[in-house]
Amino acid sequence: MDGEKLVIYIDTKDCLDQTENFAIEEFALRYLDANETYVMFYRMHPAVIVGKNQNTLAEINHAI
């Protein structure tokens, strides 16, 4: 496995709560080793998540 890097899996325990999932993601970004590679999968209850720098008016389909 020369040159191969392992990926660390962050288990969210199949949590459907978006606030908990984002808290886990925030924790990983702030406190886990930035030199490692992580993967995290999560599902959520239906929700609309808007990023800080997103322009929702430019991204929605006005025709609907």
MARVO-957545 format. One record per residue: x, y, z of N, C-alpha, C, O in turn; chain. Coordinates in steps of 0.02 Angstrom, whole numbers, plus 50000, padded with zeros to 5 digits. Atoms other than C-alpha are relative to their C-alpha. Layout:
<volos>
<volo><n_c1>X</n_c1><n_c2>Y</n_c2><n_c3>Z</n_c3><ca_c1>X</ca_c1><ca_c2>Y</ca_c2><ca_c3>Z</ca_c3><c_c1>X</c_c1><c_c2>Y</c_c2><c_c3>Z</c_c3><o_c1>X</o_c1><o_c2>Y</o_c2><o_c3>Z</o_c3><ch>A</ch></volo>
...
</volos>
This chain:
<volos>
<volo><n_c1>50041</n_c1><n_c2>49940</n_c2><n_c3>50000</n_c3><ca_c1>50000</ca_c1><ca_c2>50000</ca_c2><ca_c3>50000</ca_c3><c_c1>50043</c_c1><c_c2>50062</c_c2><c_c3>50000</c_c3><o_c1>50026</o_c1><o_c2>50112</o_c2><o_c3>50032</o_c3><ch>A</ch></volo>
<volo><n_c1>49957</n_c1><n_c2>49942</n_c2><n_c3>50004</n_c3><ca_c1>50141</ca_c1><ca_c2>50118</ca_c2><ca_c3>49960</ca_c3><c_c1>49964</c_c1><c_c2>50057</c_c2><c_c3>49965</c_c3><o_c1>49936</o_c1><o_c2>50048</o_c2><o_c3>49911</o_c3><ch>A</ch></volo>
<volo><n_c1>50029</n_c1><n_c2>49941</n_c2><n_c3>50030</n_c3><ca_c1>50077</ca_c1><ca_c2>50293</ca_c2><ca_c3>49925</ca_c3><c_c1>49924</c_c1><c_c2>50005</c_c2><c_c3>50008</c_c3><o_c1>49895</o_c1><o_c2>50056</o_c2><o_c3>49992</o_c3><ch>A</ch></volo>
<volo><n_c1>50072</n_c1><n_c2>49998</n_c2><n_c3>49990</n_c3><ca_c1>49898</ca_c1><ca_c2>50247</ca_c2><ca_c3>49967</ca_c3><c_c1>49984</c_c1><c_c2>50030</c_c2><c_c3>50068</c_c3><o_c1>50018</o_c1><o_c2>50017</o_c2><o_c3>50117</o_c3><ch>A</ch></volo>
<volo><n_c1>50019</n_c1><n_c2>49968</n_c2><n_c3>49938</n_c3><ca_c1>49811</ca_c1><ca_c2>50350</ca_c2><ca_c3>50098</ca_c3><c_c1>49932</c_c1><c_c2>49972</c_c2><c_c3>50023</c_c3><o_c1>49886</o_c1><o_c2>49966</o_c2><o_c3>49982</o_c3><ch>A</ch></volo>
<volo><n_c1>50063</n_c1><n_c2>50025</n_c2><n_c3>49973</n_c3><ca_c1>49675</ca_c1><ca_c2>50279</ca_c2><ca_c3>50210</ca_c3><c_c1>49951</c_c1><c_c2>50057</c_c2><c_c3>50011</c_c3><o_c1>49971</o_c1><o_c2>50113</o_c2><o_c3>50026</o_c3><ch>A</ch></volo>
<volo><n_c1>50054</n_c1><n_c2>49952</n_c2><n_c3>49988</n_c3><ca_c1>49509</ca_c1><ca_c2>50369</ca_c2><ca_c3>50225</ca_c3><c_c1>49966</c_c1><c_c2>49980</c_c2><c_c3>50065</c_c3><o_c1>49948</o_c1><o_c2>49921</o_c2><o_c3>50074</o_c3><ch>A</ch></volo>
<volo><n_c1>50033</n_c1><n_c2>50013</n_c2><n_c3>49936</n_c3><ca_c1>49432</ca_c1><ca_c2>50383</ca_c2><ca_c3>50398</ca_c3><c_c1>49926</c_c1><c_c2>50014</c_c2><c_c3>49993</c_c3><o_c1>49905</o_c1><o_c2>50068</o_c2><o_c3>49973</o_c3><ch>A</ch></volo>
<volo><n_c1>50073</n_c1><n_c2>49995</n_c2><n_c3>50005</n_c3><ca_c1>49245</ca_c1><ca_c2>50352</ca_c2><ca_c3>50403</ca_c3><c_c1>49972</c_c1><c_c2>50029</c_c2><c_c3>50064</c_c3><o_c1>49987</o_c1><o_c2>50004</o_c2><o_c3>50119</o_c3><ch>A</ch></volo>
<volo><n_c1>50034</n_c1><n_c2>49970</n_c2><n_c3>49943</n_c3><ca_c1>49143</ca_c1><ca_c2>50463</ca_c2><ca_c3>50519</ca_c3><c_c1>49929</c_c1><c_c2>49973</c_c2><c_c3>50000</c_c3><o_c1>49889</o_c1><o_c2>49988</o_c2><o_c3>49955</o_c3><ch>A</ch></volo>
<volo><n_c1>50065</n_c1><n_c2>50033</n_c2><n_c3>49997</n_c3><ca_c1>48990</ca_c1><ca_c2>50362</ca_c2><ca_c3>50572</ca_c3><c_c1>49950</c_c1><c_c2>50045</c_c2><c_c3>50036</c_c3><o_c1>49960</o_c1><o_c2>50063</o_c2><o_c3>50094</o_c3><ch>A</ch></volo>
<volo><n_c1>50052</n_c1><n_c2>49957</n_c2><n_c3>49971</n_c3><ca_c1>48835</ca_c1><ca_c2>50469</ca_c2><ca_c3>50602</ca_c3><c_c1>49944</c_c1><c_c2>49959</c_c2><c_c3>50031</c_c3><o_c1>49894</o_c1><o_c2>49987</o_c2><o_c3>50052</o_c3><ch>A</ch></volo>
<volo><n_c1>50049</n_c1><n_c2>50046</n_c2><n_c3>49970</n_c3><ca_c1>48738</ca_c1><ca_c2>50317</ca_c2><ca_c3>50666</ca_c3><c_c1>49931</c_c1><c_c2>50007</c_c2><c_c3>49967</c_c3><o_c1>49880</o_c1><o_c2>49998</o_c2><o_c3>49999</o_c3><ch>A</ch></volo>
<volo><n_c1>50061</n_c1><n_c2>49993</n_c2><n_c3>50040</n_c3><ca_c1>48608</ca_c1><ca_c2>50346</ca_c2><ca_c3>50527</ca_c3><c_c1>49952</c_c1><c_c2>50053</c_c2><c_c3>50029</c_c3><o_c1>49891</o_c1><o_c2>50046</o_c2><o_c3>50025</o_c3><ch>A</ch></volo>
<volo><n_c1>50040</n_c1><n_c2>49945</n_c2><n_c3>49971</n_c3><ca_c1>48549</ca_c1><ca_c2>50505</ca_c2><ca_c3>50614</ca_c3><c_c1>49965</c_c1><c_c2>50039</c_c2><c_c3>49944</c_c3><o_c1>49995</o_c1><o_c2>50053</o_c2><o_c3>49892</o_c3><ch>A</ch></volo>
<volo><n_c1>50038</n_c1><n_c2>49962</n_c2><n_c3>50049</n_c3><ca_c1>48412</ca_c1><ca_c2>50599</ca_c2><ca_c3>50519</ca_c3><c_c1>49992</c_c1><c_c2>50074</c_c2><c_c3>50019</c_c3><o_c1>49960</o_c1><o_c2>50112</o_c2><o_c3>49983</o_c3><ch>A</ch></volo>
<volo><n_c1>50006</n_c1><n_c2>49931</n_c2><n_c3>49975</n_c3><ca_c1>48426</ca_c1><ca_c2>50762</ca_c2><ca_c3>50619</ca_c3><c_c1>50054</c_c1><c_c2>50043</c_c2><c_c3>49969</c_c3><o_c1>50114</o_c1><o_c2>50033</o_c2><o_c3>49982</o_c3><ch>A</ch></volo>
<volo><n_c1>49951</n_c1><n_c2>49958</n_c2><n_c3>50036</n_c3><ca_c1>48509</ca_c1><ca_c2>50895</ca_c2><ca_c3>50511</ca_c3><c_c1>50043</c_c1><c_c2>50041</c_c2><c_c3>50047</c_c3><o_c1>50101</o_c1><o_c2>50054</o_c2><o_c3>50032</o_c3><ch>A</ch></volo>
<volo><n_c1>49959</n_c1><n_c2>49960</n_c2><n_c3>49954</n_c3><ca_c1>48566</ca_c1><ca_c2>50997</ca_c2><ca_c3>50661</ca_c3><c_c1>50056</c_c1><c_c2>49958</c_c2><c_c3>50030</c_c3><o_c1>50112</o_c1><o_c2>49982</o_c2><o_c3>50038</o_c3><ch>A</ch></volo>
<volo><n_c1>49949</n_c1><n_c2>50044</n_c2><n_c3>49973</n_c3><ca_c1>48658</ca_c1><ca_c2>50849</ca_c2><ca_c3>50734</ca_c3><c_c1>50053</c_c1><c_c2>49982</c_c2><c_c3>49947</c_c3><o_c1>50113</o_c1><o_c2>49981</o_c2><o_c3>49961</o_c3><ch>A</ch></volo>
<volo><n_c1>49953</n_c1><n_c2>50015</n_c2><n_c3>50054</n_c3><ca_c1>48734</ca_c1><ca_c2>50802</ca_c2><ca_c3>50566</ca_c3><c_c1>50047</c_c1><c_c2>50058</c_c2><c_c3>49985</c_c3><o_c1>50107</o_c1><o_c2>50048</o_c2><o_c3>49976</o_c3><ch>A</ch></volo>
<volo><n_c1>49957</n_c1><n_c2>49941</n_c2><n_c3>50012</n_c3><ca_c1>48797</ca_c1><ca_c2>50979</ca_c2><ca_c3>50538</ca_c3><c_c1>50046</c_c1><c_c2>50013</c_c2><c_c3>50059</c_c3><o_c1>50102</o_c1><o_c2>50037</o_c2><o_c3>50049</o_c3><ch>A</ch></volo>
<volo><n_c1>49956</n_c1><n_c2>49992</n_c2><n_c3>49942</n_c3><ca_c1>48865</ca_c1><ca_c2>50984</ca_c2><ca_c3>50715</ca_c3><c_c1>50059</c_c1><c_c2>49952</c_c2><c_c3>49997</c_c3><o_c1>50115</o_c1><o_c2>49970</o_c2><o_c3>50013</o_c3><ch>A</ch></volo>
<volo><n_c1>49946</n_c1><n_c2>50049</n_c2><n_c3>50009</n_c3><ca_c1>48965</ca_c1><ca_c2>50825</ca_c2><ca_c3>50681</ca_c3><c_c1>50048</c_c1><c_c2>50025</c_c2><c_c3>49947</c_c3><o_c1>50109</o_c1><o_c2>50020</o_c2><o_c3>49955</o_c3><ch>A</ch></volo>
<volo><n_c1>49958</n_c1><n_c2>49974</n_c2><n_c3>50054</n_c3><ca_c1>49029</ca_c1><ca_c2>50902</ca_c2><ca_c3>50519</ca_c3><c_c1>50042</c_c1><c_c2>50059</c_c2><c_c3>50025</c_c3><o_c1>50102</o_c1><o_c2>50063</o_c2><o_c3>50010</o_c3><ch>A</ch></volo>
<volo><n_c1>49964</n_c1><n_c2>49942</n_c2><n_c3>49972</n_c3><ca_c1>49077</ca_c1><ca_c2>51064</ca_c2><ca_c3>50609</ca_c3><c_c1>50055</c_c1><c_c2>49977</c_c2><c_c3>50047</c_c3><o_c1>50111</o_c1><o_c2>50004</o_c2><o_c3>50046</o_c3><ch>A</ch></volo>
<volo><n_c1>49950</n_c1><n_c2>50027</n_c2><n_c3>49955</n_c3><ca_c1>49167</ca_c1><ca_c2>50965</ca_c2><ca_c3>50744</ca_c3><c_c1>50059</c_c1><c_c2>49972</c_c2><c_c3>49961</c_c3><o_c1>50117</o_c1><o_c2>49985</o_c2><o_c3>49978</o_c3><ch>A</ch></volo>
<volo><n_c1>49947</n_c1><n_c2>50030</n_c2><n_c3>50041</n_c3><ca_c1>49264</ca_c1><ca_c2>50869</ca_c2><ca_c3>50613</ca_c3><c_c1>50044</c_c1><c_c2>50054</c_c2><c_c3>49968</c_c3><o_c1>50105</o_c1><o_c2>50047</o_c2><o_c3>49968</o_c3><ch>A</ch></volo>
<volo><n_c1>49962</n_c1><n_c2>49946</n_c2><n_c3>50032</n_c3><ca_c1>49316</ca_c1><ca_c2>51029</ca_c2><ca_c3>50524</ca_c3><c_c1>50044</c_c1><c_c2>50037</c_c2><c_c3>50050</c_c3><o_c1>50099</o_c1><o_c2>50058</o_c2><o_c3>50033</o_c3><ch>A</ch></volo>
<volo><n_c1>49963</n_c1><n_c2>49961</n_c2><n_c3>49950</n_c3><ca_c1>49372</ca_c1><ca_c2>51114</ca_c2><ca_c3>50684</ca_c3><c_c1>50052</c_c1><c_c2>49961</c_c2><c_c3>50039</c_c3><o_c1>50105</o_c1><o_c2>49987</o_c2><o_c3>50055</o_c3><ch>A</ch></volo>
<volo><n_c1>49959</n_c1><n_c2>50035</n_c2><n_c3>49951</n_c3><ca_c1>49451</ca_c1><ca_c2>50976</ca_c2><ca_c3>50786</ca_c3><c_c1>50037</c_c1><c_c2>49938</c_c2><c_c3>49975</c_c3><o_c1>50084</o_c1><o_c2>49915</o_c2><o_c3>50008</o_c3><ch>A</ch></volo>
<volo><n_c1>49965</n_c1><n_c2>50060</n_c2><n_c3>50024</n_c3><ca_c1>49504</ca_c1><ca_c2>50826</ca_c2><ca_c3>50681</ca_c3><c_c1>50061</c_c1><c_c2>50021</c_c2><c_c3>49959</c_c3><o_c1>50065</o_c1><o_c2>50076</o_c2><o_c3>49933</o_c3><ch>A</ch></volo>
<volo><n_c1>49937</n_c1><n_c2>49987</n_c2><n_c3>50034</n_c3><ca_c1>49676</ca_c1><ca_c2>50816</ca_c2><ca_c3>50602</ca_c3><c_c1>49989</c_c1><c_c2>50017</c_c2><c_c3>49926</c_c3><o_c1>49964</o_c1><o_c2>49976</o_c2><o_c3>49888</o_c3><ch>A</ch></volo>
<volo><n_c1>50010</n_c1><n_c2>49977</n_c2><n_c3>50069</n_c3><ca_c1>49674</ca_c1><ca_c2>50916</ca_c2><ca_c3>50439</ca_c3><c_c1>50044</c_c1><c_c2>49963</c_c2><c_c3>49951</c_c3><o_c1>50033</o_c1><o_c2>49968</o_c2><o_c3>49890</o_c3><ch>A</ch></volo>
<volo><n_c1>49956</n_c1><n_c2>50039</n_c2><n_c3>50044</n_c3><ca_c1>49811</ca_c1><ca_c2>50804</ca_c2><ca_c3>50369</ca_c3><c_c1>49971</c_c1><c_c2>49932</c_c2><c_c3>49982</c_c3><o_c1>49999</o_c1><o_c2>49896</o_c2><o_c3>49941</o_c3><ch>A</ch></volo>
<volo><n_c1>50033</n_c1><n_c2>50063</n_c2><n_c3>50014</n_c3><ca_c1>49694</ca_c1><ca_c2>50655</ca_c2><ca_c3>50368</ca_c3><c_c1>49943</c_c1><c_c2>50012</c_c2><c_c3>49950</c_c3><o_c1>49922</o_c1><o_c2>50069</o_c2><o_c3>49939</o_c3><ch>A</ch></volo>
<volo><n_c1>50057</n_c1><n_c2>49997</n_c2><n_c3>50047</n_c3><ca_c1>49556</ca_c1><ca_c2>50616</ca_c2><ca_c3>50242</ca_c3><c_c1>49941</c_c1><c_c2>49965</c_c2><c_c3>50033</c_c3><o_c1>49947</o_c1><o_c2>49909</o_c2><o_c3>50058</o_c3><ch>A</ch></volo>
<volo><n_c1>50060</n_c1><n_c2>50027</n_c2><n_c3>49968</n_c3><ca_c1>49380</ca_c1><ca_c2>50588</ca_c2><ca_c3>50307</ca_c3><c_c1>49943</c_c1><c_c2>49996</c_c2><c_c3>49950</c_c3><o_c1>49942</o_c1><o_c2>50032</o_c2><o_c3>49900</o_c3><ch>A</ch></volo>
<volo><n_c1>50062</n_c1><n_c2>50004</n_c2><n_c3>50039</n_c3><ca_c1>49215</ca_c1><ca_c2>50534</ca_c2><ca_c3>50231</ca_c3><c_c1>49943</c_c1><c_c2>49993</c_c2><c_c3>50049</c_c3><o_c1>49947</o_c1><o_c2>49957</o_c2><o_c3>50099</o_c3><ch>A</ch></volo>
<volo><n_c1>50058</n_c1><n_c2>50000</n_c2><n_c3>49957</n_c3><ca_c1>49046</ca_c1><ca_c2>50562</ca_c2><ca_c3>50308</ca_c3><c_c1>49938</c_c1><c_c2>50000</c_c2><c_c3>49956</c_c3><o_c1>49931</o_c1><o_c2>50044</o_c2><o_c3>49913</o_c3><ch>A</ch></volo>
<volo><n_c1>50063</n_c1><n_c2>50002</n_c2><n_c3>50037</n_c3><ca_c1>48878</ca_c1><ca_c2>50512</ca_c2><ca_c3>50236</ca_c3><c_c1>49944</c_c1><c_c2>50013</c_c2><c_c3>50049</c_c3><o_c1>49945</o_c1><o_c2>49989</o_c2><o_c3>50106</o_c3><ch>A</ch></volo>
<volo><n_c1>50058</n_c1><n_c2>49991</n_c2><n_c3>49957</n_c3><ca_c1>48715</ca_c1><ca_c2>50573</ca_c2><ca_c3>50306</ca_c3><c_c1>49937</c_c1><c_c2>50011</c_c2><c_c3>49959</c_c3><o_c1>49939</o_c1><o_c2>50034</o_c2><o_c3>49902</o_c3><ch>A</ch></volo>
<volo><n_c1>50066</n_c1><n_c2>49989</n_c2><n_c3>50028</n_c3><ca_c1>48530</ca_c1><ca_c2>50577</ca_c2><ca_c3>50269</ca_c3><c_c1>49965</c_c1><c_c2>50048</c_c2><c_c3>50047</c_c3><o_c1>49983</o_c1><o_c2>50054</o_c2><o_c3>50106</o_c3><ch>A</ch></volo>
<volo><n_c1>50036</n_c1><n_c2>49954</n_c2><n_c3>49957</n_c3><ca_c1>48408</ca_c1><ca_c2>50705</ca_c2><ca_c3>50333</ca_c3><c_c1>49925</c_c1><c_c2>49997</c_c2><c_c3>49985</c_c3><o_c1>49904</o_c1><o_c2>49975</o_c2><o_c3>49931</o_c3><ch>A</ch></volo>
<volo><n_c1>50071</n_c1><n_c2>49989</n_c2><n_c3>50012</n_c3><ca_c1>48224</ca_c1><ca_c2>50734</ca_c2><ca_c3>50354</ca_c3><c_c1>49995</c_c1><c_c2>50054</c_c2><c_c3>49945</c_c3><o_c1>50042</o_c1><o_c2>50092</o_c2><o_c3>49937</o_c3><ch>A</ch></volo>
<volo><n_c1>50006</n_c1><n_c2>49948</n_c2><n_c3>50052</n_c3><ca_c1>48158</ca_c1><ca_c2>50843</ca_c2><ca_c3>50211</ca_c3><c_c1>50016</c_c1><c_c2>50069</c_c2><c_c3>50030</c_c3><o_c1>49989</o_c1><o_c2>50089</o_c2><o_c3>50082</o_c3><ch>A</ch></volo>
<volo><n_c1>49978</n_c1><n_c2>49935</n_c2><n_c3>49976</n_c3><ca_c1>48239</ca_c1><ca_c2>51013</ca_c2><ca_c3>50231</ca_c3><c_c1>50028</c_c1><c_c2>50040</c_c2><c_c3>49942</c_c3><o_c1>50049</o_c1><o_c2>50013</o_c2><o_c3>49892</o_c3><ch>A</ch></volo>
<volo><n_c1>49966</n_c1><n_c2>49956</n_c2><n_c3>50047</n_c3><ca_c1>48301</ca_c1><ca_c2>51162</ca_c2><ca_c3>50135</ca_c3><c_c1>50059</c_c1><c_c2>50029</c_c2><c_c3>50037</c_c3><o_c1>50051</o_c1><o_c2>50063</o_c2><o_c3>50088</o_c3><ch>A</ch></volo>
<volo><n_c1>49939</n_c1><n_c2>49976</n_c2><n_c3>49967</n_c3><ca_c1>48481</ca_c1><ca_c2>51201</ca_c2><ca_c3>50180</ca_c3><c_c1>50030</c_c1><c_c2>50053</c_c2><c_c3>49954</c_c3><o_c1>50045</o_c1><o_c2>50039</o_c2><o_c3>49896</o_c3><ch>A</ch></volo>
<volo><n_c1>49973</n_c1><n_c2>49945</n_c2><n_c3>50039</n_c3><ca_c1>48548</ca_c1><ca_c2>51369</ca_c2><ca_c3>50121</ca_c3><c_c1>50067</c_c1><c_c2>50019</c_c2><c_c3>50029</c_c3><o_c1>50073</o_c1><o_c2>50033</o_c2><o_c3>50089</o_c3><ch>A</ch></volo>
<volo><n_c1>49933</n_c1><n_c2>49981</n_c2><n_c3>49978</n_c3><ca_c1>48733</ca_c1><ca_c2>51406</ca_c2><ca_c3>50130</ca_c3><c_c1>50006</c_c1><c_c2>50075</c_c2><c_c3>50009</c_c3><o_c1>49967</o_c1><o_c2>50113</o_c2><o_c3>49981</o_c3><ch>A</ch></volo>
<volo><n_c1>49988</n_c1><n_c2>49929</n_c2><n_c3>49984</n_c3><ca_c1>48799</ca_c1><ca_c2>51572</ca_c2><ca_c3>50193</ca_c3><c_c1>50007</c_c1><c_c2>50043</c_c2><c_c3>49937</c_c3><o_c1>49981</o_c1><o_c2>50099</o_c2><o_c3>49935</o_c3><ch>A</ch></volo>
<volo><n_c1>49987</n_c1><n_c2>49960</n_c2><n_c3>50060</n_c3><ca_c1>48854</ca_c1><ca_c2>51630</ca_c2><ca_c3>50020</ca_c3><c_c1>49958</c_c1><c_c2>49979</c_c2><c_c3>49939</c_c3><o_c1>49974</o_c1><o_c2>49996</o_c2><o_c3>49883</o_c3><ch>A</ch></volo>
<volo><n_c1>50043</n_c1><n_c2>50021</n_c2><n_c3>50055</n_c3><ca_c1>48715</ca_c1><ca_c2>51551</ca_c2><ca_c3>49916</ca_c3><c_c1>49952</c_c1><c_c2>50055</c_c2><c_c3>49982</c_c3><o_c1>49926</o_c1><o_c2>50091</o_c2><o_c3>50025</o_c3><ch>A</ch></volo>
<volo><n_c1>50050</n_c1><n_c2>49954</n_c2><n_c3>50025</n_c3><ca_c1>48604</ca_c1><ca_c2>51658</ca_c2><ca_c3>49808</ca_c3><c_c1>49939</c_c1><c_c2>49958</c_c2><c_c3>49979</c_c3><o_c1>49937</o_c1><o_c2>49933</o_c2><o_c3>49924</o_c3><ch>A</ch></volo>
<volo><n_c1>50056</n_c1><n_c2>50044</n_c2><n_c3>50012</n_c3><ca_c1>48439</ca_c1><ca_c2>51565</ca_c2><ca_c3>49820</ca_c3><c_c1>49958</c_c1><c_c2>50023</c_c2><c_c3>49940</c_c3><o_c1>49931</o_c1><o_c2>49982</o_c2><o_c3>49904</o_c3><ch>A</ch></volo>
<volo><n_c1>50039</n_c1><n_c2>49976</n_c2><n_c3>50057</n_c3><ca_c1>48352</ca_c1><ca_c2>51677</ca_c2><ca_c3>49693</ca_c3><c_c1>50031</c_c1><c_c2>49980</c_c2><c_c3>49933</c_c3><o_c1>49995</o_c1><o_c2>49969</o_c2><o_c3>49884</o_c3><ch>A</ch></volo>
<volo><n_c1>49966</n_c1><n_c2>50020</n_c2><n_c3>50062</n_c3><ca_c1>48481</ca_c1><ca_c2>51631</ca_c2><ca_c3>49562</ca_c3><c_c1>49997</c_c1><c_c2>49924</c_c2><c_c3>49990</c_c3><o_c1>50008</o_c1><o_c2>49900</o_c2><o_c3>49934</o_c3><ch>A</ch></volo>
<volo><n_c1>49998</n_c1><n_c2>50072</n_c2><n_c3>50004</n_c3><ca_c1>48465</ca_c1><ca_c2>51445</ca_c2><ca_c3>49600</ca_c3><c_c1>49932</c_c1><c_c2>49966</c_c2><c_c3>49995</c_c3><o_c1>49929</o_c1><o_c2>49907</o_c2><o_c3>49978</o_c3><ch>A</ch></volo>
<volo><n_c1>50065</n_c1><n_c2>50033</n_c2><n_c3>50002</n_c3><ca_c1>48277</ca_c1><ca_c2>51414</ca_c2><ca_c3>49606</ca_c3><c_c1>49970</c_c1><c_c2>50005</c_c2><c_c3>49930</c_c3><o_c1>49987</o_c1><o_c2>50048</o_c2><o_c3>49890</o_c3><ch>A</ch></volo>
<volo><n_c1>50035</n_c1><n_c2>50001</n_c2><n_c3>50064</n_c3><ca_c1>48166</ca_c1><ca_c2>51372</ca_c2><ca_c3>49459</ca_c3><c_c1>49937</c_c1><c_c2>50043</c_c2><c_c3>50009</c_c3><o_c1>49888</o_c1><o_c2>50021</o_c2><o_c3>50039</o_c3><ch>A</ch></volo>
<volo><n_c1>50056</n_c1><n_c2>49952</n_c2><n_c3>49993</n_c3><ca_c1>48048</ca_c1><ca_c2>51523</ca_c2><ca_c3>49448</ca_c3><c_c1>49938</c_c1><c_c2>49977</c_c2><c_c3>49962</c_c3><o_c1>49883</o_c1><o_c2>50000</o_c2><o_c3>49977</o_c3><ch>A</ch></volo>
<volo><n_c1>50057</n_c1><n_c2>50021</n_c2><n_c3>50041</n_c3><ca_c1>47936</ca_c1><ca_c2>51435</ca_c2><ca_c3>49321</ca_c3><c_c1>49952</c_c1><c_c2>49954</c_c2><c_c3>50037</c_c3><o_c1>49895</o_c1><o_c2>49946</o_c2><o_c3>50016</o_c3><ch>A</ch></volo>
<volo><n_c1>50044</n_c1><n_c2>50047</n_c2><n_c3>49964</n_c3><ca_c1>47866</ca_c1><ca_c2>51313</ca_c2><ca_c3>49449</ca_c3><c_c1>49949</c_c1><c_c2>50037</c_c2><c_c3>50040</c_c3><o_c1>49908</o_c1><o_c2>50006</o_c2><o_c3>50074</o_c3><ch>A</ch></volo>
</volos>
